[in-house]
Amino acid sequence: MKPTYGVPALLSFFIPGLGQLIKGQIIKAFLIWAVGGVVGFLLVWTIIVPFVIWAWNVYDAYNDPA
């Protein structure tokens, strides 16, 4: 039987690492999840949280009476 790569690729498109898990590459799937988790955590704390704090600062400066 000829192996197909379309289904694992499609699964990985929606859930990173799932295609590797379906193909039996368990360690690679867990590494993708671990790296993705670390990158996601750092992204939240280095880009999103400072932006929210900055946005609140601008909003507060605009609306708070002197």
Number of C-alpha atoms within 10 A of each C-alpha: 3 4 6 9 10 10 12 16 17 13 16 17 12 10 11 17 24 23 22 19 17 15 14 11 13 15 12 14 19 16 12 16 16 13 11 14 12 12 12 12 11 12 12 13 12 11 10 12 12 12 13 11 11 12 12 12 11 11 11 11 11 10 8 7 6 5
